[in-house]
Structures are given as structure tokens and as C-alpha cells.
């Protein structure tokens, strides 16, 4: 009788509604008005408008994006020790969204001071560094939110799919809006600067509305036993979370590949294929693949599991990367085809990364009894920032070694080949490393189900 009256009845988890999925997609769309804008266009802005050399810009990317990674760890601790009447994560969207968007405007408003490299480089470091800090204080709560909204694996996969759809919609829109500006204002840095200022100001207004929609629709429903997590509890959970560490290391390799390609994609369209407007087609094919992949990921997860699906998409990326570098510039449709195949790979890998990261939160709670969504996602995001730093720097150094000259009407054959290799062969090397590292990932669907059941039983036990 004592046991029977002490154990709480099992309550079926509340299912997420359409508004929650759409709101979550809107949040990543808002994030990418700043994040994807810098990933795709900041290097060409620095080299062709501000007048910073490709090598100096590569060093800037490496330094600032590593700084961003440590900003993520700081943001993770802030999140873990926060609890308000709006929940743990939602207040950050309400109060942090506008500063991120305004700092994005500032990052693309660095004056191109003639014969004065020092001041403009310092201003570039300052604006991009502040953007990274503000972005961490919004993105870490956003990424952590998924693990607090549901524990149902299929719903987590669906949230990850909607997140990627939000990314895809924003990235494709950026290509349609910014690519014509690159072509129109080639050789006219002042005109390109004015156009980007108007564009980023419009993005700030749109992004604020998206953040408010996320705030209004998001709900934190997963039970937690410790509301305000201490620093010791946070880092103890990280120390014992082997699946998280393995996921981070493998993801670092995949993301280095992705950001290397993203950084030079605009150069590939303009200088290899000969027309910057083709960036729109490349982006639609590579990023638009998410609209095909996203509905398939939950089904694929049910059929073969997250781990096997992740490895499968990695192998597809190997094939696509080789094709991108070897495609003859005289036949752009071949390059477009391989960019589309690479899009399938990156869409699948990125979608599964988010679902896998949420699962590692459960592993940490299973091992320690404490849910630490903030610091867990922060470490994963730190990995993403390192991938962005290394990938962006490798791409910038590659085209610098090839002799790329910012603002030149035409580039040398060596520079064009460097762009081709940074777009394909460099990603192939890092994708292969990621596949080899992830092959030993231990957290399968069966292990996950056992963990969640044991955690629930421990919570309801007398």
C-alpha cells in the first residue's frame, strides 16, 4: 500500500501544436538574419567594400569566432542560473533580439577608410565581436529551448526540421536580396555600402517581429528538479556527458566543412562561374534541399536511427564535395547539380545535429539528476562557432594563398582554382574526419528510451 500510494501516475506528454513548430522556425529565421548574413557575405564585404585583405579578414574570423565560442559558454551559464515568470529561456528573445539585429546593421557599416587599415580593422573587430556576444545571449536560449519543450523523439526531430526550414527560408531570401546587389555594385563599394545599410535595417524590423512571435508561442513543459543550476552542477554534468563530447568533436569537423563552403560560395558564383547572380541558384539548390530533407528526417530516424542517418548524409557530402571542385566552369549546370547534392547532405547533418544535442541533455540528467540545457547547448554551440571560425579562416587563407585580389575585375587562374578547392576538396577532408569520429557515437534510440524511462522512474519513486 505504501508503494502504491507513493508513486505518481504516468502522465502522457502534452503534444506540441502547429503554432509551437512555426514559432520555433520563426526564431531560427530571425537568428539567421544576422548569422547567415555574416556567414555568406561578411568576407566579401570586408575584402571588396571595407578594403581589408583576405588574409587579415581570415585572421579576424578566426579570432572573433573563437571569442564567440567562449561567449556561448558565458551565455550557457547565464541561462542555467536564470528562472523568471516567463520561464528560463523566453525572456532572452524578448530583451535580446533587437540588440542582435542592430549590431548586425553596425557590422555591415564599417567605413572603408582609404590608406588607413588599422582603424577600420579595429572597428571591424569591435562590431563583429559585440554582435557575437549579443547573438550568444539569444541563440543559446533558443537552442536550449527544444530540450525543454518536449521529450518525445519524433517531436524533437520535427522541431529540428522546422528549425532548418526557418534557416532555409531566410538563407534563400538573403540570396535573392543580396546577390543582385553584389553583381550590380561590383566596382562601386560606396553604392554597395548604401544598399547593405538599407537591407540590414529592413532585416532588423522583420527579425524583431519574428522574435516576438517565438516568445508568444514557445512553451517550456519538461519537468526539472533543479531550477537554478550552480556552476559546479553545470560543469559536472558536462564532464560525465560522453555522448555530448563525441557529438561536439564530430560536429566540429562537419561544420568546418560547411562554413568553408559557405564562406567562398559567393566567390564561386562570381569568379568561377562568372556571374554573381548564380549565387541565388546555388543557394536555392543547396539550402532549399531542406524542404525535401526535413519531412524525411523524422521518418528516416524511425527507420534506421539518428546515428546511421547522420553517417549516411555525411557520405553523400563526400561525393558532392569532390564534384564541386572537379566541375568544369564552362558547364554551370554540373556545379549546380553538385551544390544541390551537397545541400541534401548539409540539411540532413544539420537537422540531426539539433536532435542529437537535445538527446545529450537527457543523458546528462540521467547521469547526474540535473537538467542543464543551457551549458549543454552552449558547449555544442561553442563547437559550431569553432567550426565557423576554422572553416571561414581556412577558406579565406586558401583564396589568399591563391592570390585573390579584393575588388579586382578579374582574378588569376591560381586564385580561381583556390576558390574551387576551398569549395569542394577542403569540405571533403573535414567531412571524412567527422564520419570517422562519429562512427563510435554510443547514444542509440534504444539507449535513449532506457535513459528517459529510468529518469522518470527515479523522479516518481518514493
Backbone torsions as a table, in degrees:
resi	resn	phi	psi	omega
1	UNK	NA	-38.9	-179.8
2	UNK	-62.5	-45.0	-180.0
3	UNK	-65.5	-41.1	-177.0
4	UNK	-64.3	-36.5	-177.4
5	UNK	-85.2	-12.3	-176.6
6	UNK	-92.0	-23.8	-175.8
7	UNK	-88.5	125.2	-179.4
8	UNK	-72.1	145.6	177.5
9	UNK	-66.8	149.8	177.9
10	UNK	-73.7	129.8	-179.7
11	UNK	-109.1	128.9	179.4
12	UNK	-63.9	135.3	-179.5
13	UNK	-63.4	141.2	178.4
14	UNK	-71.7	130.1	-177.4
15	UNK	-78.5	146.8	176.7
16	UNK	-78.2	144.2	179.1
17	UNK	-97.2	175.0	-178.0
18	UNK	-60.1	-38.9	-179.4
19	UNK	-63.2	-36.0	178.7
20	UNK	-65.5	-41.9	178.9
21	UNK	-66.1	-43.0	179.9
22	UNK	-67.0	-39.7	177.7
23	UNK	-63.0	-38.7	178.8
24	UNK	-66.8	-39.4	175.6
25	UNK	-62.8	-40.3	179.8
26	UNK	-62.4	-35.7	179.2
27	UNK	-62.1	-43.4	-179.8
28	UNK	-74.2	-29.3	174.0
29	UNK	-61.1	-43.3	178.3
30	UNK	-64.5	-44.4	178.7
31	UNK	-56.8	-41.0	-173.9
32	UNK	-78.2	-11.9	170.9
33	UNK	-63.7	-23.4	173.3
34	UNK	-101.5	-47.9	-171.8
35	UNK	-68.1	-53.2	-178.6
36	UNK	-69.0	-30.0	177.4
37	UNK	-59.8	-43.0	178.7
38	UNK	-74.8	-37.8	-178.0
39	UNK	-62.5	-40.9	-174.5
40	UNK	-89.4	-35.9	-165.4
41	UNK	-122.2	-5.9	-175.0
42	UNK	-71.3	-36.3	-179.4
43	UNK	-65.1	-46.6	-179.9
44	UNK	-68.9	-28.2	174.7
45	UNK	-66.2	-45.2	179.9
46	UNK	-65.4	-42.7	-175.2
47	UNK	-76.8	-38.3	-171.0
48	UNK	-102.0	-17.6	-179.9
49	UNK	-110.5	-53.2	-177.0
50	UNK	-76.2	-30.0	179.5
51	UNK	90.0	24.4	175.6
52	UNK	-87.4	137.9	-179.7
53	UNK	-66.3	156.3	-179.5
54	UNK	-61.5	-39.2	179.9
55	UNK	-65.3	-43.7	179.2
56	UNK	-65.6	-37.6	177.4
57	UNK	-66.5	-37.2	177.3
58	UNK	-62.2	-42.5	177.0
59	UNK	-64.8	-40.5	177.2
60	UNK	-58.9	-46.7	179.0
61	UNK	-59.2	-43.7	-177.9
62	UNK	-63.0	-46.9	-177.1
63	UNK	-67.6	-50.3	-174.1
64	UNK	-69.4	-37.0	-178.0
65	UNK	-75.1	-27.7	169.9
66	UNK	-68.3	-41.1	173.7
67	UNK	-57.5	-42.4	178.0
68	UNK	-58.9	-38.1	179.4
69	UNK	-61.6	-43.7	177.5
70	UNK	-69.5	-30.8	173.9
71	UNK	-62.3	-34.3	176.6
72	UNK	-62.9	-42.5	178.4
73	UNK	-62.0	-43.5	176.3
74	UNK	-59.5	-46.0	-179.7
75	UNK	-64.0	-36.9	178.1
76	UNK	-60.9	-41.1	177.3
77	UNK	-67.2	-40.2	178.0
78	UNK	-59.7	-42.5	-179.3
79	UNK	-65.4	-46.4	-175.8
80	UNK	-62.0	-31.7	-178.5
81	UNK	-96.5	8.4	-180.0
82	UNK	-98.5	138.7	168.9
83	UNK	-153.5	124.6	-177.1
84	UNK	-131.1	178.2	177.8
85	UNK	-68.2	-16.2	176.5
86	UNK	-94.2	-0.1	-177.4
87	UNK	107.3	-170.7	-176.3
88	UNK	-86.7	-32.5	-170.0
89	UNK	-110.2	-34.5	-170.3
90	UNK	-62.5	-34.3	-178.9
91	UNK	-59.9	-27.2	-178.0
92	UNK	-67.3	-30.4	178.0
93	UNK	-72.1	-35.5	-177.1
94	UNK	-70.1	-42.3	-173.1
95	UNK	-102.3	-17.2	-175.6
96	UNK	-102.8	-16.0	-174.3
97	UNK	-63.6	-48.4	-176.8
98	UNK	-63.5	-44.4	176.5
99	UNK	-57.3	-38.6	177.9
100	UNK	-60.3	-47.2	-175.5
101	UNK	-68.1	-37.7	178.9
102	UNK	-71.0	-34.5	176.4
103	UNK	-70.3	-27.2	173.3
104	UNK	-64.8	-40.3	175.3
105	UNK	-59.8	-45.6	-178.3
106	UNK	-63.9	-36.4	-179.0
107	UNK	-63.0	-32.9	179.1
108	UNK	-98.3	25.7	177.5
109	UNK	-132.1	39.9	176.8
110	UNK	-83.9	121.5	-177.4
111	UNK	-68.4	135.6	177.9
112	UNK	-83.0	79.2	-176.4
113	UNK	-71.8	121.7	-176.8
114	UNK	-67.1	134.9	175.6
115	UNK	55.1	33.7	-178.8
116	UNK	-145.2	71.5	-174.1
117	UNK	-67.1	-40.0	-174.7
118	UNK	-56.9	-57.0	-177.6
119	UNK	-60.9	-42.7	-178.1
120	UNK	-70.7	-32.0	176.6
121	UNK	-68.9	-39.9	177.0
122	UNK	-62.3	-42.9	179.3
123	UNK	-65.6	-36.2	176.9
124	UNK	-63.8	-44.3	176.7
125	UNK	-59.9	-44.0	-175.3
126	UNK	-66.1	-50.4	-176.6
127	UNK	-67.2	-42.8	-179.4
128	UNK	-69.2	-35.9	177.7
129	UNK	-65.4	-43.2	178.0
130	UNK	-66.5	-37.3	176.2
131	UNK	-61.0	-42.1	179.8
132	UNK	-62.0	-41.6	179.2
133	UNK	-65.2	-47.8	179.6
134	UNK	-63.5	-39.2	179.6
135	UNK	-63.4	-39.8	178.5
136	UNK	-60.2	-38.9	-177.1
137	UNK	-73.1	-8.4	173.1
138	UNK	-108.4	-42.4	-174.4
139	UNK	-72.4	-35.4	179.2
140	UNK	-63.9	-47.6	174.0
141	UNK	-60.8	-37.8	180.0
142	UNK	-62.7	-49.5	-179.4
143	UNK	-66.3	-33.8	179.5
144	UNK	-70.8	-24.5	-173.9
145	UNK	-60.2	-36.0	-175.2
146	UNK	-59.1	-40.7	-178.8
147	UNK	-69.0	-20.8	-179.9
148	UNK	-93.9	-11.3	-178.7
149	UNK	-85.5	-32.8	-177.0
150	UNK	-160.8	153.2	172.5
151	UNK	-111.3	5.6	-179.1
152	UNK	-80.8	118.7	-175.8
153	UNK	-54.9	-42.1	-178.7
154	UNK	-64.5	-37.1	179.3
155	UNK	-71.5	-35.3	175.9
156	UNK	-64.7	-41.3	176.7
157	UNK	-63.3	-37.0	179.5
158	UNK	-69.6	-39.4	174.6
159	UNK	-59.8	-43.8	178.3
160	UNK	-62.2	-38.2	178.5
161	UNK	-65.6	-43.7	178.2
162	UNK	-64.9	-36.2	176.8
163	UNK	-60.0	-45.3	180.0
164	UNK	-67.0	-31.6	175.4
165	UNK	-65.8	-41.2	175.8
166	UNK	-59.4	-41.8	176.4
167	UNK	-61.7	-46.6	-175.9
168	UNK	-63.6	-44.2	-179.5
169	UNK	-60.0	-45.4	-178.6
170	UNK	-66.2	-44.2	-176.6
171	UNK	-65.4	-41.2	177.8
172	UNK	-64.8	-41.6	177.5
173	UNK	-61.0	-41.0	177.7
174	UNK	-60.0	-40.8	179.4
175	UNK	-62.9	-43.6	-180.0
176	UNK	-66.4	-32.5	-175.9
177	UNK	-85.9	-44.0	-171.0
178	UNK	-90.1	-35.1	-176.8
179	UNK	-56.3	-46.0	177.2
180	UNK	-60.8	-30.1	178.0
181	UNK	-67.5	-38.1	178.7
182	UNK	-62.8	-43.0	179.8
183	UNK	-69.6	-43.3	-175.8
184	UNK	-66.5	-39.1	-173.3
185	UNK	-104.2	22.8	175.5
186	UNK	-63.1	124.1	-176.3
187	UNK	85.7	1.6	179.8
188	UNK	-129.6	76.3	-175.9
189	UNK	-61.9	-33.9	179.7
190	UNK	-65.8	-41.8	178.0
191	UNK	-65.5	-40.7	178.1
192	UNK	-63.6	-39.0	178.8
193	UNK	-62.9	-46.1	179.0
194	UNK	-61.4	-41.2	-178.5
195	UNK	-65.5	-41.5	179.4
196	UNK	-67.5	-34.5	178.1
197	UNK	-61.7	-47.1	178.2
198	UNK	-62.2	-43.0	-177.5
199	UNK	-62.2	-48.3	-177.2
200	UNK	-68.8	-30.6	175.8
201	UNK	-66.7	-40.6	175.8
202	UNK	-63.4	-41.7	178.1
203	UNK	-60.3	-35.5	179.9
204	UNK	-62.4	-41.5	179.7
205	UNK	-67.0	-46.8	-179.8
206	UNK	-63.9	-43.7	-178.1
207	UNK	-63.0	-37.9	179.0
208	UNK	-62.2	-41.6	177.2
209	UNK	-62.2	-38.6	179.1
210	UNK	-66.7	-41.1	177.9
211	UNK	-63.3	-39.7	179.3
212	UNK	-66.8	-34.9	176.2
213	UNK	-65.7	-41.0	176.0
214	UNK	-61.5	-46.3	-179.9
215	UNK	-58.8	-39.5	-175.7
216	UNK	-73.6	-27.6	-172.9
217	UNK	-104.2	-21.5	-175.4
218	UNK	-71.5	144.6	176.6
219	UNK	-137.1	135.9	177.9
220	UNK	-102.8	106.8	-170.1
221	UNK	-115.9	-13.4	-177.6
222	UNK	-76.6	131.1	-177.6
223	UNK	-66.1	141.5	174.6
224	UNK	-130.9	139.3	-179.4
225	UNK	-87.2	-24.0	179.9
226	UNK	-123.7	112.1	-175.8
227	UNK	-77.5	-46.6	-178.7
228	UNK	-109.0	107.2	-173.1
229	UNK	-88.7	130.7	179.1
230	UNK	-75.7	163.9	178.2
231	UNK	-62.0	-38.8	-180.0
232	UNK	-63.6	-43.6	178.3
233	UNK	-63.0	-40.8	-179.5
234	UNK	-59.7	-51.3	-173.5
235	UNK	-78.6	-24.3	172.4
236	UNK	-65.2	-41.7	178.4
237	UNK	-62.6	-41.7	178.5
238	UNK	-62.5	-40.0	-174.3
239	UNK	-63.0	-33.1	-176.6
240	UNK	-96.2	0.3	-172.8
241	UNK	-92.3	78.5	-178.2
242	UNK	-61.2	-44.1	178.3
243	UNK	-58.9	-38.0	179.1
244	UNK	-63.6	-44.3	-179.6
245	UNK	-62.0	-44.2	-179.6
246	UNK	-65.3	-40.5	177.9
247	UNK	-63.1	-41.5	-178.6
248	UNK	-64.4	-43.8	-177.1
249	UNK	-66.6	-44.6	178.6
250	UNK	-65.6	-40.9	-179.4
251	UNK	-65.0	-33.5	178.0
252	UNK	-57.0	-43.1	179.6
253	UNK	-66.5	-46.4	179.7
254	UNK	-61.8	-41.8	-175.7
255	UNK	-73.0	-32.0	173.2
256	UNK	-59.6	-42.1	176.8
257	UNK	-62.0	-47.1	-177.1
258	UNK	-62.3	-46.8	-175.3
259	UNK	-75.9	-24.9	171.5
260	UNK	-61.9	-45.6	179.1
261	UNK	-66.2	-45.1	-179.0
262	UNK	-60.5	-38.9	-175.7
263	UNK	-64.5	-38.0	-175.0
264	UNK	-103.9	4.9	-177.1
265	UNK	-61.0	-39.1	179.5
266	UNK	-66.4	-36.5	176.4
267	UNK	-67.7	-37.3	179.6
268	UNK	-60.8	-44.5	179.9
269	UNK	-66.3	-46.9	-173.2
270	UNK	-76.1	-44.9	-170.4
271	UNK	-99.1	-34.0	178.9
272	UNK	-83.1	-50.9	-179.0
273	UNK	-86.0	-15.3	172.6
274	UNK	88.4	11.3	-178.1
275	UNK	-156.5	112.6	-178.7
276	UNK	-62.5	-26.1	179.1
277	UNK	-64.7	-20.6	177.0
278	UNK	-68.8	-13.4	175.0
279	UNK	-58.5	-34.5	178.5
280	UNK	-61.2	-46.5	179.4
281	UNK	-64.9	-42.5	178.6
282	UNK	-60.9	-41.9	-178.2
283	UNK	-69.7	-42.6	179.2
284	UNK	-59.6	-42.1	-178.8
285	UNK	-72.6	-44.5	-175.5
286	UNK	-76.0	-43.1	-179.0
287	UNK	-87.2	-35.4	-179.1
288	UNK	-65.2	-14.1	177.3
289	UNK	-59.5	-21.7	-180.0
290	UNK	-61.3	-29.8	-179.5
291	UNK	-68.4	-23.6	174.7
292	UNK	-86.8	-41.9	-173.2
293	UNK	-76.4	-40.6	-173.5
294	UNK	-55.1	-47.1	178.8
295	UNK	-66.5	-21.6	-177.5
296	UNK	-85.0	-24.7	-173.8
297	UNK	-60.9	-48.8	178.2
298	UNK	-58.3	-38.1	178.6
299	UNK	-68.0	-41.1	179.8
300	UNK	-65.0	-37.7	177.8
301	UNK	-62.8	-42.7	178.4
302	UNK	-66.0	-31.3	-175.6
303	UNK	-80.8	-47.8	-173.9
304	UNK	-125.9	-4.4	179.5
305	UNK	90.5	160.0	-176.4
306	UNK	-65.4	-41.7	-174.9
307	UNK	-62.7	-50.9	-179.1
308	UNK	-65.1	-37.7	178.3
309	UNK	-64.0	-41.3	178.9
310	UNK	-59.4	-46.9	-179.9
311	UNK	-65.9	-37.8	178.8
312	UNK	-60.7	-46.5	179.4
313	UNK	-65.5	-31.6	176.0
314	UNK	-63.7	-43.1	178.8
315	UNK	-62.5	-39.1	176.9
316	UNK	-59.7	-38.1	179.1
317	UNK	-64.9	-34.9	177.0
318	UNK	-59.9	-47.3	179.7
319	UNK	-61.4	-43.0	-177.1
320	UNK	-67.6	-40.1	-178.2
321	UNK	-62.7	-42.7	176.9
322	UNK	-61.3	-42.0	179.8
323	UNK	-63.5	-38.6	-179.5
324	UNK	-62.8	-44.3	-178.4
325	UNK	-71.7	-31.3	-175.7
326	UNK	-93.4	-8.0	-179.0
327	UNK	-63.7	131.3	178.8
328	UNK	-70.7	130.4	-179.9
329	UNK	-58.7	-23.2	-177.9
330	UNK	-72.5	-13.3	179.3
331	UNK	-125.2	79.2	-175.4
332	UNK	-56.9	-27.9	-177.0
333	UNK	-63.8	-28.0	177.5
334	UNK	-68.1	-45.2	176.6
335	UNK	-60.4	-43.1	179.3
336	UNK	-59.4	-40.7	179.9
337	UNK	-61.9	-45.6	-178.1
338	UNK	-71.4	-31.1	173.5
339	UNK	-64.5	-37.8	176.3
340	UNK	-63.6	-41.4	178.2
341	UNK	-66.0	-41.1	175.9
342	UNK	-61.7	-34.5	176.6
343	UNK	-61.4	-39.7	176.3
344	UNK	-60.7	-43.7	-180.0
345	UNK	-63.3	-52.3	-176.0
346	UNK	-67.8	-34.5	177.5
347	UNK	-63.4	-45.1	179.9
348	UNK	-66.3	-46.0	-178.9
349	UNK	-63.3	-46.3	-178.5
350	UNK	-64.4	-42.6	179.7
351	UNK	-61.4	-44.8	-178.1
352	UNK	-70.5	-28.9	177.1
353	UNK	-57.3	-45.7	-177.3
354	UNK	-65.1	-42.1	179.3
355	UNK	-65.7	-40.4	178.9
356	UNK	-66.1	-39.1	179.1
357	UNK	-62.5	-42.6	178.7
358	UNK	-61.4	-35.8	178.4
359	UNK	-64.5	-33.8	-179.5
360	UNK	-68.8	-21.9	173.3
361	UNK	-62.4	-43.4	178.9
362	UNK	-64.0	-37.0	179.2
363	UNK	-62.8	-45.0	179.0
364	UNK	-61.3	-41.8	178.0
365	UNK	-66.6	-38.7	178.7
366	UNK	-61.1	-37.5	-177.9
367	UNK	-80.1	-32.8	-170.4
368	UNK	-121.0	-17.6	-176.5
369	UNK	86.0	3.3	-177.5
370	UNK	-123.2	128.9	174.7
371	UNK	-86.1	123.8	-178.5
372	UNK	-128.0	66.0	-179.4
373	UNK	-58.9	-39.8	-174.0
374	UNK	-63.5	-56.2	-175.7
375	UNK	-72.2	-30.2	177.6
376	UNK	-64.9	-48.8	178.0
377	UNK	-67.4	-33.0	179.8
378	UNK	-62.1	-42.1	178.8
379	UNK	-65.6	-39.7	177.7
380	UNK	-65.3	-41.8	179.0
381	UNK	-68.0	-34.5	174.0
382	UNK	-56.8	-41.0	177.2
383	UNK	-62.9	-42.6	178.8
384	UNK	-61.9	-41.1	179.7
385	UNK	-66.3	-38.0	175.8
386	UNK	-63.4	-40.7	176.8
387	UNK	-61.7	-41.7	177.3
388	UNK	-64.8	-39.8	-179.7
389	UNK	-65.4	-51.0	-176.7
390	UNK	-67.8	-44.4	-179.3
391	UNK	-62.6	-45.6	178.9
392	UNK	-64.9	-40.8	-179.7
393	UNK	-68.3	-43.8	179.4
394	UNK	-59.5	-43.5	179.7
395	UNK	-64.1	-44.3	-179.6
396	UNK	-64.6	-43.5	178.9
397	UNK	-64.4	-36.5	-178.9
398	UNK	-62.0	-46.7	-178.8
399	UNK	-73.6	-27.2	175.3
400	UNK	-67.3	-42.9	178.1
401	UNK	-64.2	-30.4	177.8
402	UNK	-77.0	-6.1	177.0
403	UNK	92.1	25.3	179.0
404	UNK	-63.1	136.3	179.0
405	UNK	-117.7	114.2	-178.2
406	UNK	-62.7	132.8	177.2
407	UNK	83.1	-4.9	-179.2
408	UNK	-71.4	145.6	-179.7
409	UNK	-66.5	-36.4	177.8
410	UNK	-135.7	155.6	179.6
411	UNK	-113.0	157.3	179.7
412	UNK	-71.0	159.2	176.0
413	UNK	-57.3	-34.9	179.1
414	UNK	-65.4	-40.5	178.9
415	UNK	-66.6	-39.9	179.1
416	UNK	-65.3	-40.6	176.8
417	UNK	-64.5	-38.0	177.9
418	UNK	-62.0	-40.0	177.3
419	UNK	-63.0	-43.0	179.5
420	UNK	-62.0	-43.3	-177.4
421	UNK	-70.1	-38.4	177.9
422	UNK	-66.7	-23.6	179.5
423	UNK	-82.6	-27.0	-173.5
424	UNK	-124.8	-59.8	-174.8
425	UNK	-66.4	-39.4	178.0
426	UNK	-61.7	-48.6	174.9
427	UNK	-57.8	-37.8	-179.3
428	UNK	-59.4	-44.5	-179.3
429	UNK	-59.5	-46.0	-176.3
430	UNK	-74.1	-34.3	176.2
431	UNK	-63.2	-41.4	178.9
432	UNK	-61.7	-42.8	176.7
433	UNK	-60.3	-43.2	180.0
434	UNK	-62.0	-41.0	179.3
435	UNK	-62.1	-45.6	-178.8
436	UNK	-63.8	-37.4	179.8
437	UNK	-71.7	-39.4	-174.1
438	UNK	-79.3	-14.2	-176.3
439	UNK	-59.3	-23.3	-178.3
440	UNK	-102.1	13.7	179.8
441	UNK	-61.6	129.1	-169.2
442	UNK	-93.8	-14.5	-168.4
443	UNK	-89.8	87.4	178.3
444	UNK	-86.6	173.7	179.8
445	UNK	-60.8	-38.2	-179.7
446	UNK	-65.7	-44.6	178.1
447	UNK	-62.7	-41.2	-179.6
448	UNK	-61.9	-46.7	180.0
449	UNK	-60.6	-40.0	178.6
450	UNK	-64.1	-42.1	-180.0
451	UNK	-61.4	-48.9	-178.0
452	UNK	-61.7	-41.2	179.3
453	UNK	-64.5	-43.0	-179.6
454	UNK	-67.7	-37.9	177.6
455	UNK	-64.2	-43.3	178.5
456	UNK	-64.7	-41.2	179.5
457	UNK	-64.8	-38.6	178.9
458	UNK	-66.4	-37.2	-179.6
459	UNK	-68.1	-35.4	-175.8
460	UNK	-96.8	-3.3	179.9
461	UNK	-69.5	152.5	178.5
462	UNK	-64.7	NA	NA
